[in-house]
Amino acid sequence: MPAFCRDCLTESQSAARCGHCGSMRMISHPELFDLSIAHMDCDAFYASVEKRDNPELVDKPVIIGGGRRGVVSTACYVARIRGVRSAMPMFQALKLCPDAVVIKPRMSVYVEVSRAIRAMMDELTPVIEPLSLDEAFLDLTGTTKLHGAPPAVMLARLTKRMKDELGITGSIGLSHNKFLAKVASDLDKPRGFSVIGKAETADFLSDKPVRMIWGIGPVAQESLERAGIRTFTDLLRWDQEDLIARFGNTGFRLWHLARGQDKRKVSAHAPMKSISNETTFFEDTASLDVLDGHIWRLSEKVSDRAKAKDLAGRVVTLKLKRANHSTISRRVSLRDATQMADTLYRTARGLFDQVGNEGPYRLIGVGLADLVPATQADLSGDLLDPQAVQRARAERATDAIRARFGADAIQKGRGIR
């Protein structure tokens, strides 16, 4: 059976221990050297970067998030063992893990590491579909002759380079389509390498819960359970027409995924559609000061991500969730695309002023959509606001100071409310 060592990358026949370096980190599978669709997912990415940059944190539970009234962005595996999960309210996370070290996200640093990982991927294949800063699909079909090694070995080499050169670990899922590659990458984290072959697809899926499907959240899962669908075997009992009648286009997708079928190609040119950030409050609030401060901080985060990706947007969005979980969404189109935090804030605040008296609110979010290259941003200025150009220059100067001395080197007063 084809096999290789994930430490020294020596290929061999199936074995429990590497005959070359003695490592126990062997991987073997009948289709190991025939599969070429992969999903790479960094392990607790933000927290891993923080531990890399501060060795004193290595054995401590680390939570990346926005303060006690915010939510968890990422938790390291030490904290996850205690029950901490992404998107969990911070107060709940700290109840589960009171000794956790809470760190504010350093997006500029994470973006820099992400770019370094992407450069390593580019050496393997031009067909890369990034999903976020820390994960991507890769199609290595036809690259064996180019690299002198099958895709599986090159993927192991990628994660080895990430660890050796960047101090970041990742997990690989390898299969014959995107759906199964994504499923596989979650099977053995951290530092995992899992394979789902064509021959085993039906048996592998049969008893698995449908929540394993990417995009099936709590609401969708509840809807499926009401229809008696909890596992892939349950899905297989439904005719395609009945699934479509019950769930619309999602039913068509579910029918194919139940059989391990996914014809989507890894797309190197899938455009990012929007950039957004939101926060959930520990206690519902109607305080204008508190909400205004959050609109500014969210605008800054969206702006930072847009600048990091050399993007701008023509549409600004505001999202508010009331205490009863009902949602208010507002959006407005700008004359010029922007990536400036000042413009985002002023526009989002204008949208908020239209509905601000409908609180209290438990969540607020700011977004930027209709994205274009940054070269198309802020071209004509604002004739109705002569100070806009000066504020833009001040923001660029602030960006330069923060890039050199850190994100907290300079802050606006409204950002600390």
Secondary structure, DSSP 4 states (H G I P E B T S, - for coil): -EEEETTT--EEES-SS-TTT--S-EEE-TTTTT--EEEEEESSHHHHHHHHH-GGGTTS-EEEES-TTSBEEEE-HHHHHTT--TT-BHHHHHHH-TTPEEE---HHHHHHHHHHHHHHHHTT-S-EEEEETTEEEEE-TT-HHHHTS-HHHHHHHHHHHIIIIIS--EEEEEESSHHHHHHHHTTT-SS-EEE--TTTHHHHHTTSBGGGSTT--HHHHHHHHHTT--BHHHHHTS-HHHHHHHHTHHHHHHHHHTTT---PPP-TT----EEEEEEEEEEEE--HHHHHHHHHHHHHHHHHHHHHTTEEEEEEEEEEEETTS-EEEEEEEEEEEE--HHHHHHHHHHHHHHHGGG--EEEEEEEEEEEEEGGGBS-S--TT-TTHHHHHHHHHHHHHHHHHH-TTSS--GGGG-
